[in-house]
Amino acid sequence: MFRRAARLGVLAAAALTLGGCGLGAGADPDAPVSLTVTRDFGAEEVLSIPGAEVAGADTVLGVLQRNAKVKTRFGGGFVQAINGVAGGRRDGRPVDWFVYVNGSLTDQGAGALKVSGGDRIWWDHRDWGVTPDVRAVVGSYPEPFVHGENGKRLPVRVECADPKAAACSDVADKLLALDIPIGRSNISRSAADDSLRILVGPWKAIRGRDVESDAIDRGPKSSGVYVRFDEAGTELSVLDERGRVAQRLGVATGLIAATRSKDRQPVWFVTGTDDAGVAAAARALDEGVLSNRFALAVSDDLPVAVPARDSR
């Protein structure tokens, strides 16, 4: 269930101090911390600092305050505005700030969550009328695969509908090129563990295989991914931020998306309407292509933002 702290993404826990020493331990504790601030599901960049200023055992909120102009409310408990962009309502719709660390929506308050070396911190100001619970995004790639969560690198599994398919090897090779140790297997219905999983294959071969694929089929309120596949899995509808169909994409359409269920690590999907779509998605698994994307469809080898901009 959606938590108030996660919905606002900004529970500062003002009583907590920012003092201490050293970034959290991890595979690369001295790696730079990046800070990104965007609007409207990553569509507009407000601030981007690849090497943000960090001091001591800083928190996510502390890093924001050191590197941007921040206005808080409720006694410093919640972030109201960043660089002049404020929450509230827009066109009668609720908008607010949400914060992601290495691609996952924070469960702890931003004032309680300590920063680890290599973390990618991303604040996005968006409409949450369809759902506040977008728990995982792809726009911080290659995180969470490089630095994991809370300074701890996590095991990574590439699970493929056809382990011999070129797209399966393409995804695996891209992770190995980043020095990410991986395991490879067929897709299996997985119990909760500490592994990050990437499922590769056409949607008709992936759907129904796990709780996360079930969530995507139920729509954005369940998965936080603003798409719907048709019954055959051969057509992908890209939804706008209000949950309405903005585009219908057919043959050779790919999708890169992530979702996260309670008490489980994020699950990523490199999928599509057919084998050609999966291959297109695998080619798009790239930091430059995915940057600041909540999810990404690929049509005619061109990127299609998910969700689409408001189609009014």
Contacts in CASP RR format, 6 or more apart in sequence:
PFRMAT RR
TARGET T0000
AUTHOR 0000-0000-0000
METHOD contacts of the structure
MODEL  1
MFRRAARLGVLAAAALTLGGCGLGAGADPDAPVSLTVTRDFGAEEVLSIP
GAEVAGADTVLGVLQRNAKVKTRFGGGFVQAINGVAGGRRDGRPVDWFVY
VNGSLTDQGAGALKVSGGDRIWWDHRDWGVTPDVRAVVGSYPEPFVHGEN
GKRLPVRVECADPKAAACSDVADKLLALDIPIGRSNISRSAADDSLRILV
GPWKAIRGRDVESDAIDRGPKSSGVYVRFDEAGTELSVLDERGRVAQRLG
VATGLIAATRSKDRQPVWFVTGTDDAGVAAAARALDEGVLSNRFALAVSD
DLPVAVPARDSR
1 262 0 8 1.000
2 131 0 8 1.000
2 132 0 8 1.000
2 133 0 8 1.000
3 107 0 8 1.000
4 11 0 8 1.000
5 11 0 8 1.000
5 106 0 8 1.000
5 107 0 8 1.000
5 108 0 8 1.000
5 109 0 8 1.000
6 98 0 8 1.000
6 105 0 8 1.000
6 106 0 8 1.000
6 107 0 8 1.000
6 132 0 8 1.000
6 133 0 8 1.000
6 135 0 8 1.000
7 96 0 8 1.000
7 98 0 8 1.000
7 128 0 8 1.000
7 132 0 8 1.000
7 133 0 8 1.000
8 78 0 8 1.000
8 79 0 8 1.000
8 96 0 8 1.000
8 97 0 8 1.000
8 98 0 8 1.000
9 79 0 8 1.000
9 96 0 8 1.000
9 97 0 8 1.000
9 98 0 8 1.000
9 99 0 8 1.000
9 105 0 8 1.000
9 106 0 8 1.000
9 109 0 8 1.000
9 110 0 8 1.000
10 61 0 8 1.000
10 77 0 8 1.000
10 78 0 8 1.000
10 79 0 8 1.000
10 97 0 8 1.000
10 99 0 8 1.000
10 109 0 8 1.000
10 110 0 8 1.000
11 77 0 8 1.000
11 78 0 8 1.000
11 108 0 8 1.000
11 109 0 8 1.000
11 110 0 8 1.000
11 111 0 8 1.000
11 112 0 8 1.000
12 61 0 8 1.000
12 72 0 8 1.000
12 76 0 8 1.000
12 77 0 8 1.000
12 78 0 8 1.000
12 79 0 8 1.000
12 109 0 8 1.000
12 110 0 8 1.000
12 111 0 8 1.000
13 77 0 8 1.000
13 109 0 8 1.000
13 111 0 8 1.000
13 112 0 8 1.000
14 75 0 8 1.000
14 76 0 8 1.000
14 77 0 8 1.000
14 111 0 8 1.000
16 59 0 8 1.000
16 111 0 8 1.000
16 112 0 8 1.000
18 55 0 8 1.000
18 57 0 8 1.000
18 58 0 8 1.000
18 59 0 8 1.000
18 61 0 8 1.000
18 62 0 8 1.000
18 111 0 8 1.000
19 56 0 8 1.000
19 57 0 8 1.000
20 56 0 8 1.000
20 57 0 8 1.000
21 56 0 8 1.000
21 57 0 8 1.000
22 29 0 8 1.000
22 56 0 8 1.000
22 57 0 8 1.000
23 29 0 8 1.000
23 30 0 8 1.000
23 33 0 8 1.000
23 54 0 8 1.000
23 56 0 8 1.000
23 57 0 8 1.000
23 58 0 8 1.000
23 114 0 8 1.000
23 115 0 8 1.000
23 116 0 8 1.000
23 117 0 8 1.000
24 57 0 8 1.000
24 114 0 8 1.000
24 115 0 8 1.000
24 116 0 8 1.000
24 117 0 8 1.000
24 150 0 8 1.000
24 151 0 8 1.000
25 116 0 8 1.000
25 151 0 8 1.000
26 116 0 8 1.000
26 117 0 8 1.000
26 147 0 8 1.000
26 151 0 8 1.000
26 152 0 8 1.000
26 153 0 8 1.000
27 146 0 8 1.000
27 147 0 8 1.000
27 151 0 8 1.000
27 153 0 8 1.000
28 117 0 8 1.000
28 118 0 8 1.000
28 146 0 8 1.000
28 147 0 8 1.000
29 116 0 8 1.000
29 117 0 8 1.000
29 151 0 8 1.000
30 117 0 8 1.000
31 117 0 8 1.000
31 118 0 8 1.000
31 147 0 8 1.000
32 50 0 8 1.000
32 51 0 8 1.000
32 52 0 8 1.000
32 117 0 8 1.000
32 118 0 8 1.000
33 51 0 8 1.000
33 52 0 8 1.000
33 54 0 8 1.000
33 63 0 8 1.000
33 115 0 8 1.000
33 117 0 8 1.000
33 118 0 8 1.000
33 119 0 8 1.000
33 120 0 8 1.000
33 121 0 8 1.000
34 48 0 8 1.000
34 49 0 8 1.000
34 50 0 8 1.000
34 51 0 8 1.000
34 52 0 8 1.000
34 118 0 8 1.000
34 119 0 8 1.000
34 120 0 8 1.000
34 121 0 8 1.000
35 47 0 8 1.000
35 48 0 8 1.000
35 49 0 8 1.000
35 51 0 8 1.000
35 52 0 8 1.000
35 63 0 8 1.000
35 64 0 8 1.000
35 67 0 8 1.000
35 68 0 8 1.000
35 121 0 8 1.000
35 122 0 8 1.000
35 123 0 8 1.000
36 45 0 8 1.000
36 47 0 8 1.000
36 48 0 8 1.000
36 49 0 8 1.000
36 120 0 8 1.000
36 121 0 8 1.000
36 122 0 8 1.000
36 123 0 8 1.000
36 292 0 8 1.000
37 45 0 8 1.000
37 46 0 8 1.000
37 47 0 8 1.000
37 48 0 8 1.000
37 68 0 8 1.000
37 82 0 8 1.000
37 83 0 8 1.000
37 85 0 8 1.000
37 122 0 8 1.000
37 123 0 8 1.000
37 124 0 8 1.000
37 125 0 8 1.000
38 44 0 8 1.000
38 45 0 8 1.000
38 46 0 8 1.000
38 122 0 8 1.000
38 123 0 8 1.000
38 124 0 8 1.000
38 125 0 8 1.000
38 292 0 8 1.000
39 46 0 8 1.000
39 85 0 8 1.000
39 124 0 8 1.000
39 125 0 8 1.000
39 126 0 8 1.000
40 124 0 8 1.000
40 125 0 8 1.000
40 126 0 8 1.000
40 127 0 8 1.000
40 241 0 8 1.000
40 309 0 8 1.000
41 124 0 8 1.000
41 126 0 8 1.000
41 241 0 8 1.000
41 294 0 8 1.000
41 305 0 8 1.000
41 307 0 8 1.000
42 124 0 8 1.000
42 126 0 8 1.000
42 292 0 8 1.000
42 293 0 8 1.000
42 294 0 8 1.000
43 305 0 8 1.000
43 309 0 8 1.000
45 292 0 8 1.000
46 82 0 8 1.000
46 83 0 8 1.000
46 85 0 8 1.000
46 125 0 8 1.000
47 67 0 8 1.000
47 68 0 8 1.000
47 82 0 8 1.000
47 83 0 8 1.000
49 67 0 8 1.000
52 63 0 8 1.000
52 66 0 8 1.000
52 67 0 8 1.000
52 121 0 8 1.000
53 63 0 8 1.000
53 66 0 8 1.000
53 67 0 8 1.000
54 63 0 8 1.000
54 66 0 8 1.000
54 115 0 8 1.000
55 66 0 8 1.000
57 114 0 8 1.000
57 115 0 8 1.000
58 66 0 8 1.000
58 114 0 8 1.000
58 115 0 8 1.000
59 110 0 8 1.000
59 111 0 8 1.000
59 112 0 8 1.000
59 113 0 8 1.000
59 114 0 8 1.000
59 115 0 8 1.000
60 99 0 8 1.000
60 101 0 8 1.000
60 106 0 8 1.000
60 109 0 8 1.000
60 110 0 8 1.000
60 111 0 8 1.000
60 113 0 8 1.000
60 115 0 8 1.000
60 121 0 8 1.000
61 79 0 8 1.000
61 109 0 8 1.000
61 110 0 8 1.000
61 111 0 8 1.000
62 110 0 8 1.000
62 111 0 8 1.000
63 115 0 8 1.000
63 121 0 8 1.000
64 70 0 8 1.000
64 79 0 8 1.000
64 82 0 8 1.000
64 110 0 8 1.000
64 121 0 8 1.000
64 123 0 8 1.000
68 82 0 8 1.000
68 83 0 8 1.000
69 81 0 8 1.000
69 82 0 8 1.000
69 83 0 8 1.000
69 84 0 8 1.000
70 79 0 8 1.000
70 81 0 8 1.000
70 82 0 8 1.000
71 79 0 8 1.000
71 80 0 8 1.000
71 81 0 8 1.000
71 82 0 8 1.000
71 84 0 8 1.000
71 86 0 8 1.000
72 78 0 8 1.000
72 79 0 8 1.000
72 80 0 8 1.000
73 79 0 8 1.000
73 80 0 8 1.000
79 97 0 8 1.000
79 110 0 8 1.000
79 123 0 8 1.000
80 86 0 8 1.000
80 87 0 8 1.000
81 87 0 8 1.000
82 97 0 8 1.000
82 123 0 8 1.000
82 125 0 8 1.000
85 125 0 8 1.000
87 95 0 8 1.000
87 96 0 8 1.000
87 97 0 8 1.000
87 125 0 8 1.000
88 94 0 8 1.000
88 95 0 8 1.000
88 96 0 8 1.000
89 95 0 8 1.000
90 127 0 8 1.000
93 127 0 8 1.000
93 129 0 8 1.000
93 242 0 8 1.000
94 127 0 8 1.000
94 128 0 8 1.000
94 129 0 8 1.000
95 125 0 8 1.000
95 126 0 8 1.000
95 127 0 8 1.000
95 128 0 8 1.000
96 125 0 8 1.000
96 126 0 8 1.000
96 128 0 8 1.000
96 132 0 8 1.000
97 123 0 8 1.000
97 124 0 8 1.000
97 125 0 8 1.000
98 105 0 8 1.000
98 123 0 8 1.000
98 124 0 8 1.000
98 125 0 8 1.000
98 126 0 8 1.000
98 128 0 8 1.000
98 132 0 8 1.000
98 134 0 8 1.000
99 105 0 8 1.000
99 106 0 8 1.000
99 110 0 8 1.000
99 121 0 8 1.000
99 122 0 8 1.000
99 123 0 8 1.000
99 124 0 8 1.000
100 106 0 8 1.000
100 121 0 8 1.000
100 122 0 8 1.000
100 123 0 8 1.000
100 124 0 8 1.000
100 137 0 8 1.000
100 140 0 8 1.000
101 113 0 8 1.000
101 115 0 8 1.000
101 119 0 8 1.000
101 120 0 8 1.000
101 121 0 8 1.000
101 122 0 8 1.000
101 149 0 8 1.000
102 119 0 8 1.000
102 120 0 8 1.000
102 140 0 8 1.000
102 143 0 8 1.000
102 144 0 8 1.000
102 147 0 8 1.000
102 148 0 8 1.000
102 149 0 8 1.000
103 120 0 8 1.000
103 122 0 8 1.000
103 136 0 8 1.000
103 137 0 8 1.000
103 138 0 8 1.000
103 139 0 8 1.000
103 140 0 8 1.000
103 143 0 8 1.000
103 144 0 8 1.000
103 258 0 8 1.000
103 266 0 8 1.000
104 135 0 8 1.000
104 136 0 8 1.000
104 144 0 8 1.000
104 149 0 8 1.000
104 260 0 8 1.000
104 266 0 8 1.000
105 133 0 8 1.000
105 134 0 8 1.000
105 135 0 8 1.000
105 136 0 8 1.000
105 260 0 8 1.000
106 113 0 8 1.000
114 150 0 8 1.000
115 121 0 8 1.000
116 147 0 8 1.000
116 150 0 8 1.000
116 151 0 8 1.000
117 147 0 8 1.000
117 151 0 8 1.000
118 143 0 8 1.000
118 146 0 8 1.000
118 147 0 8 1.000
119 143 0 8 1.000
119 147 0 8 1.000
119 151 0 8 1.000
120 140 0 8 1.000
120 143 0 8 1.000
122 137 0 8 1.000
122 139 0 8 1.000
122 140 0 8 1.000
122 292 0 8 1.000
126 241 0 8 1.000
127 241 0 8 1.000
127 242 0 8 1.000
127 310 0 8 1.000
129 242 0 8 1.000
130 220 0 8 1.000
130 221 0 8 1.000
130 226 0 8 1.000
130 241 0 8 1.000
130 242 0 8 1.000
130 243 0 8 1.000
131 220 0 8 1.000
131 221 0 8 1.000
131 224 0 8 1.000
133 221 0 8 1.000
133 224 0 8 1.000
134 220 0 8 1.000
134 224 0 8 1.000
134 225 0 8 1.000
134 294 0 8 1.000
135 224 0 8 1.000
135 259 0 8 1.000
135 260 0 8 1.000
135 261 0 8 1.000
135 266 0 8 1.000
136 258 0 8 1.000
136 259 0 8 1.000
136 260 0 8 1.000
136 266 0 8 1.000
136 267 0 8 1.000
136 268 0 8 1.000
137 258 0 8 1.000
137 293 0 8 1.000
137 294 0 8 1.000
137 295 0 8 1.000
138 256 0 8 1.000
138 257 0 8 1.000
138 258 0 8 1.000
138 268 0 8 1.000
138 290 0 8 1.000
138 293 0 8 1.000
138 294 0 8 1.000
138 295 0 8 1.000
138 296 0 8 1.000
139 290 0 8 1.000
139 291 0 8 1.000
139 292 0 8 1.000
139 293 0 8 1.000
139 294 0 8 1.000
141 285 0 8 1.000
141 286 0 8 1.000
141 287 0 8 1.000
141 290 0 8 1.000
141 291 0 8 1.000
142 175 0 8 1.000
142 178 0 8 1.000
142 180 0 8 1.000
142 287 0 8 1.000
144 154 0 8 1.000
144 196 0 8 1.000
144 266 0 8 1.000
145 156 0 8 1.000
145 175 0 8 1.000
145 178 0 8 1.000
145 180 0 8 1.000
145 196 0 8 1.000
146 153 0 8 1.000
146 178 0 8 1.000
146 180 0 8 1.000
147 153 0 8 1.000
148 154 0 8 1.000
148 196 0 8 1.000
149 265 0 8 1.000
154 194 0 8 1.000
154 195 0 8 1.000
154 196 0 8 1.000
154 265 0 8 1.000
155 181 0 8 1.000
155 183 0 8 1.000
155 194 0 8 1.000
155 195 0 8 1.000
155 196 0 8 1.000
156 175 0 8 1.000
156 180 0 8 1.000
156 181 0 8 1.000
156 182 0 8 1.000
156 183 0 8 1.000
156 195 0 8 1.000
156 196 0 8 1.000
156 197 0 8 1.000
156 198 0 8 1.000
157 182 0 8 1.000
157 183 0 8 1.000
157 184 0 8 1.000
157 185 0 8 1.000
157 195 0 8 1.000
157 196 0 8 1.000
157 197 0 8 1.000
157 198 0 8 1.000
158 168 0 8 1.000
158 171 0 8 1.000
158 172 0 8 1.000
158 175 0 8 1.000
158 182 0 8 1.000
158 183 0 8 1.000
158 184 0 8 1.000
158 185 0 8 1.000
158 197 0 8 1.000
158 198 0 8 1.000
158 200 0 8 1.000
159 184 0 8 1.000
159 185 0 8 1.000
159 186 0 8 1.000
159 187 0 8 1.000
159 188 0 8 1.000
159 197 0 8 1.000
159 198 0 8 1.000
159 199 0 8 1.000
159 200 0 8 1.000
160 167 0 8 1.000
160 168 0 8 1.000
160 171 0 8 1.000
160 184 0 8 1.000
160 185 0 8 1.000
160 186 0 8 1.000
160 187 0 8 1.000
160 199 0 8 1.000
160 200 0 8 1.000
160 201 0 8 1.000
161 186 0 8 1.000
161 187 0 8 1.000
161 199 0 8 1.000
161 200 0 8 1.000
161 201 0 8 1.000
161 202 0 8 1.000
161 205 0 8 1.000
161 206 0 8 1.000
162 168 0 8 1.000
162 201 0 8 1.000
162 205 0 8 1.000
163 184 0 8 1.000
163 185 0 8 1.000
163 186 0 8 1.000
165 200 0 8 1.000
165 201 0 8 1.000
165 275 0 8 1.000
165 278 0 8 1.000
166 279 0 8 1.000
166 282 0 8 1.000
167 200 0 8 1.000
167 201 0 8 1.000
167 270 0 8 1.000
167 275 0 8 1.000
167 278 0 8 1.000
167 279 0 8 1.000
167 281 0 8 1.000
167 282 0 8 1.000
168 184 0 8 1.000
168 200 0 8 1.000
168 201 0 8 1.000
170 279 0 8 1.000
170 282 0 8 1.000
170 283 0 8 1.000
170 285 0 8 1.000
171 198 0 8 1.000
171 200 0 8 1.000
171 270 0 8 1.000
171 282 0 8 1.000
171 285 0 8 1.000
172 182 0 8 1.000
172 184 0 8 1.000
174 282 0 8 1.000
174 285 0 8 1.000
174 286 0 8 1.000
175 182 0 8 1.000
175 198 0 8 1.000
176 182 0 8 1.000
187 199 0 8 1.000
187 205 0 8 1.000
187 206 0 8 1.000
187 209 0 8 1.000
187 210 0 8 1.000
188 209 0 8 1.000
189 209 0 8 1.000
189 210 0 8 1.000
190 197 0 8 1.000
190 210 0 8 1.000
192 263 0 8 1.000
192 264 0 8 1.000
193 265 0 8 1.000
194 265 0 8 1.000
195 265 0 8 1.000
196 265 0 8 1.000
196 266 0 8 1.000
196 267 0 8 1.000
196 268 0 8 1.000
197 265 0 8 1.000
197 267 0 8 1.000
197 268 0 8 1.000
198 267 0 8 1.000
198 268 0 8 1.000
198 269 0 8 1.000
198 270 0 8 1.000
199 206 0 8 1.000
199 209 0 8 1.000
199 210 0 8 1.000
199 213 0 8 1.000
199 267 0 8 1.000
199 268 0 8 1.000
199 269 0 8 1.000
199 270 0 8 1.000
199 271 0 8 1.000
200 270 0 8 1.000
200 271 0 8 1.000
200 278 0 8 1.000
200 282 0 8 1.000
201 270 0 8 1.000
201 271 0 8 1.000
201 272 0 8 1.000
201 275 0 8 1.000
201 278 0 8 1.000
202 233 0 8 1.000
202 271 0 8 1.000
202 272 0 8 1.000
202 273 0 8 1.000
202 274 0 8 1.000
202 275 0 8 1.000
202 277 0 8 1.000
202 278 0 8 1.000
203 229 0 8 1.000
203 233 0 8 1.000
203 236 0 8 1.000
203 255 0 8 1.000
203 271 0 8 1.000
203 272 0 8 1.000
203 273 0 8 1.000
204 232 0 8 1.000
204 233 0 8 1.000
204 234 0 8 1.000
206 213 0 8 1.000
206 269 0 8 1.000
206 271 0 8 1.000
207 213 0 8 1.000
207 214 0 8 1.000
207 216 0 8 1.000
207 217 0 8 1.000
207 229 0 8 1.000
207 233 0 8 1.000
208 214 0 8 1.000
208 217 0 8 1.000
210 267 0 8 1.000
211 261 0 8 1.000
211 264 0 8 1.000
212 223 0 8 1.000
212 259 0 8 1.000
212 260 0 8 1.000
212 261 0 8 1.000
212 264 0 8 1.000
212 267 0 8 1.000
212 269 0 8 1.000
213 269 0 8 1.000
214 222 0 8 1.000
215 222 0 8 1.000
215 223 0 8 1.000
215 224 0 8 1.000
215 259 0 8 1.000
215 261 0 8 1.000
216 222 0 8 1.000
216 223 0 8 1.000
216 225 0 8 1.000
216 227 0 8 1.000
216 229 0 8 1.000
216 257 0 8 1.000
216 259 0 8 1.000
216 269 0 8 1.000
217 228 0 8 1.000
217 229 0 8 1.000
219 225 0 8 1.000
219 227 0 8 1.000
219 228 0 8 1.000
220 226 0 8 1.000
220 227 0 8 1.000
220 239 0 8 1.000
220 243 0 8 1.000
220 307 0 8 1.000
223 257 0 8 1.000
223 259 0 8 1.000
224 259 0 8 1.000
225 257 0 8 1.000
225 258 0 8 1.000
225 259 0 8 1.000
225 294 0 8 1.000
225 295 0 8 1.000
225 306 0 8 1.000
226 238 0 8 1.000
226 239 0 8 1.000
226 240 0 8 1.000
226 241 0 8 1.000
226 243 0 8 1.000
226 294 0 8 1.000
226 295 0 8 1.000
226 306 0 8 1.000
226 307 0 8 1.000
226 308 0 8 1.000
227 236 0 8 1.000
227 237 0 8 1.000
227 238 0 8 1.000
227 239 0 8 1.000
227 255 0 8 1.000
227 257 0 8 1.000
227 295 0 8 1.000
227 297 0 8 1.000
227 306 0 8 1.000
228 236 0 8 1.000
228 237 0 8 1.000
228 239 0 8 1.000
228 245 0 8 1.000
229 235 0 8 1.000
229 236 0 8 1.000
229 237 0 8 1.000
229 273 0 8 1.000
230 236 0 8 1.000
230 237 0 8 1.000
233 273 0 8 1.000
234 250 0 8 1.000
234 251 0 8 1.000
234 273 0 8 1.000
234 274 0 8 1.000
235 248 0 8 1.000
235 249 0 8 1.000
235 250 0 8 1.000
235 253 0 8 1.000
235 273 0 8 1.000
236 248 0 8 1.000
236 249 0 8 1.000
236 250 0 8 1.000
236 253 0 8 1.000
236 254 0 8 1.000
236 255 0 8 1.000
236 272 0 8 1.000
236 273 0 8 1.000
236 297 0 8 1.000
237 245 0 8 1.000
237 247 0 8 1.000
237 248 0 8 1.000
237 249 0 8 1.000
238 245 0 8 1.000
238 246 0 8 1.000
238 247 0 8 1.000
238 248 0 8 1.000
238 249 0 8 1.000
238 297 0 8 1.000
238 304 0 8 1.000
238 306 0 8 1.000
238 307 0 8 1.000
238 308 0 8 1.000
239 245 0 8 1.000
239 246 0 8 1.000
239 306 0 8 1.000
239 307 0 8 1.000
239 308 0 8 1.000
240 246 0 8 1.000
240 307 0 8 1.000
240 308 0 8 1.000
240 309 0 8 1.000
240 310 0 8 1.000
240 311 0 8 1.000
241 307 0 8 1.000
241 308 0 8 1.000
241 309 0 8 1.000
241 310 0 8 1.000
242 310 0 8 1.000
242 311 0 8 1.000
243 307 0 8 1.000
244 311 0 8 1.000
246 307 0 8 1.000
246 308 0 8 1.000
246 309 0 8 1.000
246 311 0 8 1.000
247 297 0 8 1.000
247 304 0 8 1.000
247 308 0 8 1.000
249 273 0 8 1.000
249 297 0 8 1.000
249 299 0 8 1.000
249 304 0 8 1.000
250 273 0 8 1.000
250 299 0 8 1.000
251 273 0 8 1.000
251 274 0 8 1.000
251 276 0 8 1.000
252 273 0 8 1.000
252 274 0 8 1.000
252 276 0 8 1.000
252 277 0 8 1.000
252 280 0 8 1.000
252 299 0 8 1.000
252 300 0 8 1.000
253 272 0 8 1.000
253 273 0 8 1.000
253 277 0 8 1.000
253 280 0 8 1.000
253 297 0 8 1.000
253 298 0 8 1.000
253 299 0 8 1.000
254 271 0 8 1.000
254 272 0 8 1.000
254 273 0 8 1.000
254 277 0 8 1.000
254 278 0 8 1.000
254 280 0 8 1.000
254 281 0 8 1.000
254 284 0 8 1.000
254 297 0 8 1.000
254 298 0 8 1.000
254 299 0 8 1.000
255 269 0 8 1.000
255 270 0 8 1.000
255 271 0 8 1.000
255 272 0 8 1.000
255 281 0 8 1.000
255 295 0 8 1.000
255 296 0 8 1.000
255 297 0 8 1.000
255 298 0 8 1.000
255 306 0 8 1.000
256 268 0 8 1.000
256 269 0 8 1.000
256 270 0 8 1.000
256 281 0 8 1.000
256 284 0 8 1.000
256 285 0 8 1.000
256 290 0 8 1.000
256 293 0 8 1.000
256 295 0 8 1.000
256 296 0 8 1.000
256 298 0 8 1.000
257 268 0 8 1.000
257 269 0 8 1.000
257 271 0 8 1.000
257 295 0 8 1.000
257 296 0 8 1.000
257 306 0 8 1.000
258 266 0 8 1.000
258 267 0 8 1.000
258 268 0 8 1.000
258 269 0 8 1.000
258 295 0 8 1.000
259 266 0 8 1.000
259 267 0 8 1.000
259 269 0 8 1.000
260 266 0 8 1.000
260 267 0 8 1.000
261 267 0 8 1.000
270 278 0 8 1.000
270 281 0 8 1.000
270 282 0 8 1.000
270 285 0 8 1.000
271 278 0 8 1.000
271 281 0 8 1.000
272 278 0 8 1.000
272 280 0 8 1.000
272 281 0 8 1.000
277 298 0 8 1.000
280 298 0 8 1.000
280 301 0 8 1.000
281 298 0 8 1.000
283 298 0 8 1.000
283 301 0 8 1.000
284 290 0 8 1.000
284 296 0 8 1.000
284 298 0 8 1.000
284 303 0 8 1.000
289 296 0 8 1.000
289 303 0 8 1.000
290 296 0 8 1.000
293 303 0 8 1.000
293 305 0 8 1.000
293 306 0 8 1.000
294 306 0 8 1.000
294 307 0 8 1.000
295 306 0 8 1.000
295 307 0 8 1.000
296 303 0 8 1.000
296 304 0 8 1.000
296 305 0 8 1.000
296 306 0 8 1.000
297 303 0 8 1.000
297 304 0 8 1.000
297 305 0 8 1.000
297 306 0 8 1.000
298 304 0 8 1.000
END
